[in-house]
Amino acid sequence: MLQELIESGRIVDVMLVFVILEVALLLGYHWLTGRGIPARWLLINIGAGGSLMLALRAVFAEAEWWVVATCLVAALVFHVADLAQRWRGTPAER
């Protein structure tokens, strides 16, 4: 079963479901308690990894080259935004 998931590329879909669940739980926790990772910080960080997963999924699906390139450029943009945020420090440090 695992071999089939990996060879078909469906493993990326499973991973994306877990990432969406993780984001929902973390955002819910932050909304309810005011603690944890602020939404903007979380979504920028998850955006980088999610874009890479979408690029991998596009490769497995044999999508057009520009779809893969778009996903990779999105990952770069999210990554740079994440680095810029971290460079400035955490919200508590401001």
C-alpha positions in Angstrom: 0.0 0.0 0.0 2.8 2.5 0.9 4.7 1.6 -2.2 1.6 2.3 -4.3 1.0 5.6 -2.5 4.6 6.7 -3.2 4.8 5.5 -6.8 1.5 7.1 -7.7 2.3 10.4 -6.0 -0.8 10.1 -3.9 1.4 10.3 -0.8 1.7 14.0 -1.4 -2.1 14.3 -1.2 -2.0 12.5 2.2 0.8 14.8 3.4 -1.2 17.8 2.3 -4.2 16.6 4.3 -2.1 16.3 7.4 -0.6 19.8 6.8 -4.1 21.3 6.4 -5.2 19.6 9.6 -2.1 20.8 11.4 -2.7 24.4 10.3 -6.3 24.3 11.3 -5.4 23.0 14.8 -2.6 25.5 15.3 -4.8 28.4 14.1 -7.6 27.3 16.3 -5.3 27.0 19.3 -4.0 30.5 18.7 -7.5 31.9 18.1 -8.8 30.4 21.3 -5.8 31.0 23.6 -3.9 33.9 22.1 -0.8 31.7 22.5 1.2 29.8 19.9 2.1 30.9 16.4 0.4 33.9 15.0 -1.5 33.2 11.8 0.6 35.3 9.5 3.8 33.6 10.7 2.3 30.2 10.4 0.8 30.6 7.0 4.0 32.1 5.5 6.0 29.2 6.9 3.5 26.5 5.8 3.2 28.3 2.4 6.9 27.5 1.6 6.6 23.8 2.4 3.1 23.5 0.9 4.3 25.0 -2.4 7.1 22.5 -2.6 4.7 19.7 -2.0 2.4 21.0 -4.7 5.4 21.1 -7.1 6.2 17.5 -6.3 2.6 16.6 -6.9 2.7 18.4 -10.2 5.7 16.4 -11.2 4.0 13.1 -10.3 0.9 14.2 -12.3 3.2 15.0 -15.3 1.8 18.6 -15.3 3.1 21.2 -17.7 6.5 22.6 -16.8 5.1 26.0 -16.0 2.9 24.6 -13.3 6.0 23.1 -11.5 7.9 26.4 -12.0 5.0 28.4 -10.6 4.9 26.2 -7.5 8.6 26.5 -7.1 8.5 30.3 -7.5 5.7 30.5 -4.9 7.9 28.4 -2.5 10.8 30.9 -3.0 8.5 33.9 -2.3 7.2 32.3 0.9 10.7 31.3 1.9 12.0 34.8 1.4 9.1 36.2 3.4 9.7 33.7 6.2 13.4 34.7 6.3 12.5 38.4 6.4 10.1 37.8 9.3 12.7 35.8 11.2 15.4 38.4 10.5 13.2 41.1 12.2 12.6 38.8 15.2 9.6 37.4 16.9 6.6 39.6 17.7 7.5 39.5 21.4 11.0 40.9 20.6 9.6 44.0 18.9 
